[in-house]
Amino acid sequence: MNTTLDILLNRKSVRAFEKRPIEADVRTKILEATLRAPTAGNMMLYSILDINDQSIKEKLVKTCDDQPFIARAPMVWIFLADFQRWYDYFIHSGVDEVCAEREIEMRKPEEGDLFLACSDTLIAAQNAVVAAESFGIGSCYIGDIMENYETHKEMFDLPPHVFPIAMLVFGYPTQQQKDRKMTSRFDEKFIVFENKYQRLDRDDFEEMFAEREKSLPQGKAMRGITNFGQNFYNRKFASDFSMEMSRSVREMVKAWIRGD
Ligand SMILES: Cc1cc2nc3c(=O)[nH]c(=O)nc-3n(C[C@H](O)[C@H](O)[C@H](O)COP(=O)(O)O)c2cc1C
């Protein structure tokens, strides 16, 4: 048996946890695997906040779109895309003085650096997910950590070139979570293309969403909504939390570029 494939093909997000804590040696192994993730230029462009203060977990429930299971997770890690450490190191190394002598402006972290740091950070986060699974520990990403930038900046003392891109909550799954059906995925033909990108047409979408269409609630509550696309747009894409996430990310990007 290929245990790695077994883990990857059977993983599902876990949102209800046993009261059991995560053992210290297991946490250490998960962290080691996380820090071994590939990283651009071997720079490790991320930091991890290990949230073990229960009152902070409770606050995160509120600032991350009211998701109470965050506070019930025995291990909560916030993944920060981080160029601050390298930029501070450049200053510490006297790069600013060399630039001044040469009469050139010292480059600050820009958009490309932000995306590179986000890539590094998410790759490390996924290593944590897989390592945790290997110990029977489930996890769930919380994308809403990108909301409420100003609040999180203050809560965690975030400097400008640090960007909270993901949060992971971990814990041993309850029996109900273990038994829960896995979610489906779109057929690979809609996702994987040969050599060139392919935009999908009407027929493709009908086929691609046929299964999800069946999950659409029926009845009065639908208020004129007739299909999965309309429902998903309203419920997720144009929801208050999506709008807040966009606003918050816009402010974070501005702060990253300005450096304040
Ligand atoms: C970037 C990202 C953000 C997510 N944010 C949340 C979240 O805020 N709350 C939540 O309950 N699940 C969140 N999830 C979990 C997804 O809902 C879940 O992965 C998806 O529904 C597929 O289910 P599965 O992971 O069980 O296969 C997130 C997943 C990703 C990758």
The ligand as a MOL file (V3000), in Angstrom:
LIG
                    3D

  0  0  0     0  0            999 V3000
M  V30 BEGIN CTAB
M  V30 COUNTS 31 33 0 0 0
M  V30 BEGIN ATOM
M  V30 1 C -8.0750 28.4640 1.1140 0
M  V30 2 C -9.1620 27.7220 1.8480 0
M  V30 3 C -9.9840 28.4040 2.7230 0
M  V30 4 C -10.9790 27.7320 3.4330 0
M  V30 5 N -11.7080 28.4010 4.3720 0
M  V30 6 C -12.6090 27.7280 5.1220 0
M  V30 7 C -13.3120 28.3760 6.1670 0
M  V30 8 O -13.1230 29.5720 6.4410 0
M  V30 9 N -14.2020 27.6470 6.8810 0
M  V30 10 C -14.4410 26.3280 6.6400 0
M  V30 11 O -15.2570 25.7230 7.3430 0
M  V30 12 N -13.7720 25.6750 5.6520 0
M  V30 13 C -12.8590 26.3400 4.9030 0
M  V30 14 N -12.1430 25.6780 3.9340 0
M  V30 15 C -12.3810 24.2420 3.7030 0
M  V30 16 C -13.1750 24.0140 2.4240 0
M  V30 17 O -14.5020 24.3960 2.6230 0
M  V30 18 C -13.0550 22.5380 2.0120 0
M  V30 19 O -11.7150 22.2350 1.7400 0
M  V30 20 C -13.9200 22.2130 0.7940 0
M  V30 21 O -15.2890 22.3820 1.0790 0
M  V30 22 C -13.7020 20.7920 0.3050 0
M  V30 23 O -13.9800 19.8700 1.3390 0
M  V30 24 P -12.8900 18.8220 1.8480 0
M  V30 25 O -11.6620 19.6090 2.2820 0
M  V30 26 O -13.5370 18.1170 3.0070 0
M  V30 27 O -12.5790 17.9230 0.7060 0
M  V30 28 C -11.1580 26.3340 3.2230 0
M  V30 29 C -10.3170 25.6600 2.3440 0
M  V30 30 C -9.3260 26.3310 1.6760 0
M  V30 31 C -8.4040 25.5510 0.7800 0
M  V30 END ATOM
M  V30 BEGIN BOND
M  V30 1 1 1 2
M  V30 2 1 2 3
M  V30 3 2 2 30
M  V30 4 2 3 4
M  V30 5 1 4 5
M  V30 6 1 4 28
M  V30 7 2 5 6
M  V30 8 1 6 7
M  V30 9 1 6 13
M  V30 10 2 7 8
M  V30 11 1 7 9
M  V30 12 1 9 10
M  V30 13 2 10 11
M  V30 14 1 10 12
M  V30 15 2 12 13
M  V30 16 1 13 14
M  V30 17 1 14 15
M  V30 18 1 14 28
M  V30 19 1 15 16
M  V30 20 1 16 17
M  V30 21 1 16 18
M  V30 22 1 18 19
M  V30 23 1 18 20
M  V30 24 1 20 21
M  V30 25 1 20 22
M  V30 26 1 22 23
M  V30 27 1 23 24
M  V30 28 2 24 25
M  V30 29 1 24 26
M  V30 30 1 24 27
M  V30 31 2 28 29
M  V30 32 1 29 30
M  V30 33 1 30 31
M  V30 END BOND
M  V30 END CTAB
M  END
